[in-house]
Amino acid sequence: LTLDPDPAIIAAATAMGAIAVDVHYPVLDTALADAVKAAGLDLYTFTPNTPRLLHAMAALGVDIVTTDRPDWLLPHAAPVSSLAAAMAIAADPRQGLASGLV
């Protein structure tokens, strides 16, 4: 989990055996997203609470979005199936349990 766009977070995450890097959306850019993916890590981001930002994060290759408003944002995630699935689980964790995703 980071608010800092320093690429050193990728080396730190890899060294500790992390499976993902969680970056605050305002500091996430193409270079950082590409570097995270190139390191074989999943890319998470938090609180892009508008449809425009959600789709911008999907375009960067984000795997999971944490939002304060999954109930409101979920309908806008439909074109981005992987994000929609993750957001549906966040909105109702029982869906993840039923599907075996969590």
Phi, psi and omega in degrees: 000123183213147170256358186255125181280010182300123180300346178298341178297331180293314178296319179295317179297316180296317181298326181270002178079020179293156177258349184206163171239132181249112188244135176297131190305325183295337182260359181276124178229177184300317182298314180292317179300314180297321180293320178298312181295320179296332178279357179082017180261151170284157182240120177245155174217160183230143174060040167276089193269027175228155177302320180300314180292322178302314181290328176295321179292320177298320180296333178278353179092019179298136180271321182221137176245131171259128182227154175280348187228056182299327180296324183273324186274336184307315179301333179279349182270352185309318179293347181245085193302320182293321177291323179298318180296315180296320180289326178296321178293321178294323180289326181213091184305338179298331178296320178293319178296318181293326183270350183082011182280339178230000000 
